[in-house]
């Protein structure tokens, strides 16, 4: 999927946490997601990919883990697509950042259409690993055995390390540890640059360096360490619109004194931020659209061409955002926190959820295939529909919702961290689930307040049926990859119906 990833080592964050974050984007605006816990009894024992029909023999001892997969009603035709989660050993995984390659690489190692891909990675790896390094090794083993049909980037973390792994061709891979005091911003292209095969902070296919040498792939003729982006990545015109500007803008946010241009293809893989990073920094960056530059599609600077020049990070095809936090300042039993937001990130709030649990809040777990205002996923889309049409009118309400959601979630974490110090086992998990429910309620209430639902009469319930009846038509209509958001929404008869109905009942 066309996503954006940000990673941070434990010395690059304010509280010493490791952070792995990624927007899951989709090919169109609607692909309903849910946030669940997969317990060992629900983990498939015999796994087969829907996309490629590849069968994978799984170990018999899976751990509990969180995930944001497809809806249960669509999994038979779509597959799992677990995307992001934290397991019982406090190991986090995010998969995948759809990446790029070039014809020289594919000529040496073609894709395997019957291999594994994004649909499968989290499900076949996360329940079986006890460290980030183990995650890299297990996925690498599967890539070499089964092959893959697409180029991808995958992130792993534990309390000490963060790793970024990239697939190469059909059967190869390379991974690099993010320095503890650095962050990584990865758009949809091959990201790893300096790569030393002799370092303890790198891993790769056993024959990868031989593949480079035997096939004259080192275009820099520099030898070890190699610039893997030059060797395995793309060098396409589209990168200058779709990929490089996103990496540039995130680095601009975290290193404002380092002035670079948005078309610089030599942006570094990892950088030390000028200030220690927070969840708020990650959320802002992954919701961004080049604010305070002439490239902001909602802005007043620049020309119309400037405002539509680059693919933004936060846009209408965001489906979910997970920030996977492994904390080092609390006991291991409460260290794992998955911050979750559904829908377009410019118009949602993000909230923290403990992962040492057996169930998730219903507003996140029970997402419907069709519009339902009780679901966080659909509520965010409803807010987006209105606010996108009048971004300046509703900007203050959106910012208030974002701030109150984060503040309420942080407050629940602080309170609960203290309250559960002496709890373990089922009592602990029950208390953490209650805290998650409390956070989910405050998040939903803040979103409804922003939406103005407290003033809506009962006629609002008719909205769900009206959107459900026309949703299929909505998905068949055209949309744009580029901003503003209403390039999609304004062309949908479903959304136009929604807008008309909303303003009628508000009046």
C-alpha positions in Angstrom: 0.0 0.0 0.0 1.2 3.6 -0.7 2.1 4.6 2.9 4.5 6.7 4.9 6.7 5.4 7.8 8.6 7.2 10.6 10.9 5.4 13.1 12.8 6.6 16.1 15.4 5.1 18.4 15.2 5.2 22.2 17.6 8.1 22.5 15.7 10.2 19.9 12.5 10.3 22.0 11.6 12.3 25.1 10.8 9.4 27.3 13.3 6.8 26.0 10.6 4.8 24.1 11.3 3.2 20.7 8.7 4.3 18.1 7.5 2.7 14.9 4.8 4.5 13.0 3.1 4.2 9.6 0.1 5.5 7.7 -1.7 2.6 6.0 -3.0 4.2 2.8 -5.2 2.5 0.2 -6.1 2.8 -3.5 -9.3 4.7 -2.8 -10.8 6.5 0.1 -12.7 3.7 1.7 -11.3 0.5 3.1 -12.8 -0.1 6.5 -10.3 -1.2 9.2 -10.6 -2.6 12.7 -8.3 -2.9 15.7 -8.2 -6.3 17.3 -6.3 -8.7 19.5 -5.4 -12.1 18.0 -5.2 -14.7 20.7 -3.3 -17.9 20.1 -6.6 -19.9 19.5 -7.5 -17.4 16.8 -4.2 -17.5 14.9 -4.4 -19.7 11.8 -2.4 -22.9 12.0 -2.4 -23.5 8.2 -1.9 -20.2 6.5 -2.6 -19.5 2.8 -2.4 -16.1 1.1 -5.5 -15.0 -0.7 -3.5 -12.9 -3.1 -0.9 -15.4 -4.2 -2.3 -18.7 -2.9 1.1 -19.3 -1.2 0.9 -21.8 1.7 3.1 -21.2 4.7 3.7 -23.7 7.5 3.4 -21.8 10.7 4.9 -22.8 14.1 2.6 -24.3 16.7 3.2 -21.9 19.5 2.0 -18.4 18.5 1.8 -15.5 21.0 -1.0 -13.0 21.5 -0.7 -9.9 19.4 -2.6 -6.8 18.2 -3.4 -6.1 14.6 -5.4 -3.8 12.3 -6.6 -6.3 9.7 -9.4 -6.4 7.2 -13.0 -6.8 8.4 -14.0 -10.4 9.1 -16.7 -10.1 6.4 -14.1 -9.2 3.8 -11.1 -11.4 4.8 -12.1 -14.4 2.6 -11.8 -12.3 -0.5 -9.1 -9.8 0.7 -6.9 -11.8 3.1 -5.6 -10.8 6.6 -3.5 -7.6 6.0 -2.6 -7.4 9.7 -0.5 -4.2 9.1 0.7 -3.3 12.6 0.8 -4.6 16.1 2.6 -5.5 19.3 2.9 -9.1 20.6 3.0 -10.5 24.1 6.8 -10.2 24.2 6.6 -6.4 23.5 7.9 -6.7 20.0 6.4 -4.4 17.4 6.0 -4.9 13.7 4.7 -2.6 10.9 4.2 -4.0 7.4 4.5 -2.7 4.9 5.9 0.4 3.3 5.3 -0.3 -0.4 8.7 0.4 -2.0 10.3 0.6 -5.4 13.1 -1.0 -7.4 14.6 -1.0 -10.9 14.9 -3.1 -14.0 18.5 -4.1 -13.3 17.5 -5.7 -10.0 14.5 -7.4 -11.4 16.5 -8.8 -14.3 18.7 -10.6 -11.8 16.0 -11.6 -9.3 12.5 -11.5 -10.7 9.4 -11.2 -8.5 7.7 -14.4 -7.6 3.9 -14.1 -8.2 3.3 -17.1 -6.0 5.2 -15.7 -3.0 4.3 -13.8 0.1 3.6 -10.0 0.5 2.1 -7.3 2.6 -1.1 -9.3 3.1 0.8 -12.0 4.9 3.8 -10.5 6.7 2.4 -9.5 10.1 0.3 -12.7 10.5 3.2 -15.1 9.7 5.9 -13.3 11.6 4.7 -11.2 14.6 3.2 -14.0 16.8 6.5 -15.9 16.7 9.3 -13.4 17.5 10.9 -12.3 20.8 13.0 -9.4 19.5 13.3 -7.1 16.6 16.3 -8.9 15.3 14.4 -12.2 15.4 11.7 -10.5 13.3 14.2 -9.5 10.6 15.7 -13.0 10.5 12.3 -14.9 10.4 10.9 -12.7 7.6 14.2 -13.0 5.8 14.0 -16.8 6.0 10.5 -16.7 4.5 11.5 -14.3 1.7 14.3 -16.6 0.7 12.1 -19.7 0.9 8.8 -18.4 -0.7 9.9 -15.3 -2.5 7.7 -12.2 -2.9 5.7 -10.5 -5.6 6.3 -6.9 -4.6 8.9 -4.5 -3.1 8.3 -3.6 0.5 9.8 -2.0 3.6 9.1 -3.5 7.0 9.8 -2.2 10.5 10.5 -4.1 13.8 11.2 -2.8 17.3 11.6 -3.9 20.9 12.5 -1.9 23.9 16.1 -1.5 22.8 16.3 -1.6 19.0 14.5 -0.4 15.9 15.1 -2.1 12.5 14.1 -1.2 9.0 14.1 -4.1 6.5 13.6 -3.8 2.7 12.9 -6.6 0.2 15.1 -6.7 -2.9 13.8 -8.4 -6.0 12.0 -11.6 -5.6 14.1 -13.4 -2.9 16.6 -11.0 -1.4 16.5 -8.5 1.5 18.6 -6.1 3.6 17.9 -4.6 7.0 19.6 -1.8 9.0 19.3 -0.9 12.7 18.1 2.7 13.3 20.8 4.4 15.4 19.5 5.0 18.9 19.7 8.8 18.6 18.2 9.0 15.1 14.9 8.8 13.3 14.0 7.6 9.8 11.4 8.9 7.4 10.5 6.4 4.7 8.1 7.1 1.8 7.3 4.7 -1.0 10.8 4.2 -2.3 13.9 2.2 -1.4 15.3 4.1 1.6 18.5 2.5 3.0 21.6 4.3 1.9 25.0 3.6 3.6 25.1 -0.2 4.2 28.1 -1.9 5.7 28.0 -5.7 5.3 30.5 -6.1 8.2 28.5 -4.2 10.8 26.6 -5.7 13.7 23.9 -3.2 12.9 23.1 -4.6 9.4 21.6 -7.9 8.2 21.0 -9.2 4.7 20.6 -12.2 2.4 23.7 -14.3 2.6 24.5 -13.8 -1.1 23.4 -10.2 -1.4 26.9 -8.7 -1.7 27.9 -11.4 -4.2 24.8 -10.5 -6.2 25.9 -6.9 -6.3 29.4 -7.7 -7.4 28.6 -10.5 -9.9 26.0 -8.4 -11.7 27.8 -5.0 -11.7 25.0 -3.4 -9.7 27.2 -1.0 -7.7 26.8 2.1 -9.9 28.9 4.2 -7.5 31.9 1.8 -7.7 32.6 2.4 -4.1 32.3 -1.1 -2.6 31.5 -1.7 1.0 29.8 0.3 2.5 27.3 0.5 -0.4 24.6 3.0 -1.1 21.7 0.5 -1.4 19.3 3.2 -2.5 21.4 3.8 -5.6 21.8 0.1 -6.3 18.3 -1.3 -5.6 16.0 1.8 -5.6 14.1 3.6 -8.3 15.2 6.8 -10.1 11.9 7.7 -11.7 10.4 11.1 -12.5 7.4 10.2 -10.3 9.7 9.9 -7.2 10.1 13.7 -7.4 6.4 14.2 -7.0 5.3 11.2 -5.0 8.2 10.2 -2.7 11.1 12.6 -2.2 8.9 15.6 -1.0 7.4 13.6 1.8 10.8 12.6 3.2 12.0 16.2 2.7 9.0 17.6 4.7 9.4 15.3 7.7 13.1 16.0 7.9 12.3 19.7 7.6 10.0 19.3 10.6 12.5 17.5 12.8 15.6 19.3 11.5 14.4 22.8 10.6 17.9 24.3 10.5 19.1 21.9 7.8 17.7 23.6 4.7 17.2 21.2 1.8 15.1 21.2 -1.4 12.0 19.0 -1.9 13.5 17.4 -5.0 16.8 16.3 -3.4 17.2 12.6 -4.1 20.2 12.3 -1.7 18.3 12.9 1.6 19.9 10.7 4.3 18.3 7.5 5.5 18.7 8.4 9.2 19.1 11.7 11.0 19.6 13.0 14.5 16.6 15.3 15.3 17.2 18.8 16.6 14.8 18.1 19.5 13.7 14.9 21.2 10.6 13.5 19.5 7.1 12.9 20.9 4.0 11.1 19.9 2.6 14.6 19.0 5.5 15.1 16.6 4.8 11.8 14.8 1.1 12.5 14.6 1.6 16.0 13.1 4.1 14.7 10.6 1.9 11.8 9.5 -1.1 14.1 9.1 0.9 16.8 7.2 0.3 18.3 3.8 3.3 20.7 3.6 1.9 23.3 6.0 3.7 26.7 6.0 5.1 26.1 2.5 3.7 27.0 -0.9 2.9 23.4 -1.5 0.1 23.2 1.1 -3.1 22.4 -0.9 -5.2 24.3 1.7 -2.8 27.1 1.9 -2.8 30.6 0.4 0.8 30.7 -0.7 2.1 29.8 -4.1 0.2 29.1 -7.3 -2.4 26.5 -8.0 0.3 24.4 -9.6 2.5 24.7 -6.4 -0.4 23.6 -4.2 -1.0 20.5 -6.4 2.7 19.7 -7.0 3.4 16.9 -4.4 1.6 14.0 -2.9 0.9 14.9 0.7 1.4 12.6 3.7 -2.1 13.1 5.3 -4.7 12.7 2.6 -8.1 11.1 1.8 -6.6 7.6 1.3 -5.3 7.3 4.9 -7.1 4.2 6.3 -5.4 3.9 9.7 -2.3 5.1 11.6 -0.6 3.0 14.2 2.3 4.4 16.3 3.8 1.4 18.1 5.5 2.5 21.3 7.6 0.2 23.5 8.3 2.2 26.7 11.4 1.9 28.9 10.2 3.9 31.9 7.5 1.5 33.0 7.3 -2.2 33.9 7.4 -4.7 31.1 3.8 -5.7 31.7 2.5 -2.3 30.6 5.3 -1.3 28.2 3.5 -1.9 24.9 1.2 0.9 23.7 -0.4 1.1 20.3 -1.6 4.6 19.4 -4.4 4.2 16.8 -6.2 6.6 14.5 -8.7 5.7 11.7 -9.4 7.5 8.5 -7.8 10.7 7.0 -5.2 11.9 9.5 -5.8 15.6 8.9 -9.2 15.2 10.5 -8.7 12.6 13.3 -7.3 12.3 16.8 -4.9 9.6 17.9 -5.3 7.7 21.2 -3.2 5.2 23.2 -4.2 1.6 23.9 -2.4 -0.9 26.1 -1.5 -4.1 24.2 -1.4 -6.5 27.1 -5.1 -7.2 26.7 -7.5 -9.8 25.4 -9.9 -7.5 23.6 -10.2 -4.0 22.2 -12.9 -1.3 22.5 -16.0 -2.0 20.3 -15.8 1.3 18.5 -12.5 0.2 17.0 -13.1 -3.6 16.9 -16.5 -3.8 15.3 -16.1 -1.6 12.3 -18.9 -2.3 9.7 -18.4 -2.7 6.0 -20.9 0.1 5.4 -21.3 3.5 7.1 -22.1 3.4 10.8 -21.7 6.5 12.9 -20.9 4.2 15.9 -17.6 3.2 14.3 -14.5 5.4 14.8 -13.5 4.7 11.2 -16.7 6.0 9.7 -17.0 8.9 12.1 -13.7 10.2 11.0 -14.8 10.0 7.4 -18.0 11.9 8.3 -15.9 14.7 9.9 -13.6 14.7 6.8 -16.5 15.1 4.5 -17.6 18.3 6.1 -14.3 19.8 7.2 -12.6 19.2 3.9 -15.1 21.5 2.1 -14.4 24.3 4.6 -10.9 23.8 6.0 -10.5 27.2 7.5 -14.0 27.3 9.1 -13.5 24.1 11.0 -9.7 24.2 11.6 -10.1 25.4 15.2 -12.6 22.5 16.0 -10.3 20.0 14.4 -7.3 21.2 16.4 -9.3 21.2 19.6 -10.4 17.6 18.9 -6.8 16.5 18.2 -5.4 18.1 21.4 -8.2 16.9 23.7 -7.9 13.3 22.3 -4.2 13.2 23.0 -4.5 14.9 26.4 -7.2 12.5 27.6 -5.4 9.5 26.4 -2.2 10.6 28.1 -4.1 11.2 31.3 -5.5 7.7 31.3 -2.1 6.2 30.7 -0.6 8.2 33.6 -3.4 7.2 36.0 -3.5 3.6 34.9 0.3 3.1 35.0 0.2 4.0 38.7 -3.0 2.0 39.5 -1.7 -1.3 38.1 1.7 -1.5 39.7 0.7 -4.4 42.0 -1.5 -6.2 39.5 -0.7 -9.2 37.2 -2.4 -11.8 35.1 -6.1 -11.5 34.5 -6.6 -8.7 37.0 -4.0 -6.6 35.2 -5.5 -7.3 31.7 -9.0 -6.5 33.0 -7.8 -3.2 34.3 -5.9 -2.3 31.1 -9.0 -3.1 29.0 -11.1 -0.9 31.2 -8.5 1.9 30.7 -8.7 1.3 26.9 -12.4 1.5 27.0 -12.2 4.8 28.9 -9.8 6.2 26.3 -12.0 5.0 23.4 -15.0 6.6 24.9 -13.3 10.0 25.4 -11.9 9.7 21.8 -15.3 9.0 20.3 -16.9 11.7 22.4 -14.3 14.3 21.3 -14.9 13.3 17.6 -18.7 13.5 18.0 -18.3 16.9 19.7 -16.2 18.1 16.7 -18.8 16.7 14.3 -21.6 18.5 16.2 -23.5 15.4 16.7 -24.7 16.5 20.2 -27.2 18.8 18.3 -28.4 16.2 15.8 -32.0 14.9 15.9 -32.9 11.3 15.6 -33.2 11.8 11.8 -29.4 11.4 11.7 -29.9 7.6 11.9 -31.3 7.7 8.3 -27.9 8.8 7.1 -26.3 5.4 7.6 -28.9 3.7 5.3 -28.6 6.4 2.6 -24.8 6.0 2.5 -25.0 2.3 2.6 -27.3 2.2 -0.4 -25.0 4.3 -2.6 -21.6 3.3 -1.3 -20.9 1.0 -4.2 -21.5 3.8 -6.7 -19.2 6.0 -4.6 -16.3 3.6 -5.0 -16.7 3.4 -8.7 -16.4 7.1 -9.2 -13.1 8.9 -10.0 -10.7 10.4 -7.4 -7.3 12.0 -7.4 -4.1 10.9 -5.8 -3.3 14.5 -5.1 -4.9 17.1 -2.7 -7.0 18.6 -1.7 -9.2 16.0 0.0 -12.3 17.2 -1.8 -10.9 16.0 -5.1 -12.4 12.7 -4.1 -15.2 13.7 -1.9 -16.7 16.4 -4.1 -17.0 13.9 -7.0 -19.0 11.3 -5.0 -22.8 11.5 -5.1 -22.8 9.6 -1.8 -20.8 12.3 -0.1 -22.8 15.1 -1.7 -25.9 13.5 -0.3 -24.2 13.3 3.1 -23.2 17.0 3.0 -26.7 18.1 2.1 -28.3 15.9 4.8 -25.8 17.1 7.4 -26.5 20.8 6.8 -30.2 20.2 6.7 -30.2 18.5 10.2 -27.8 21.0 11.6 -30.2 23.8 10.6 
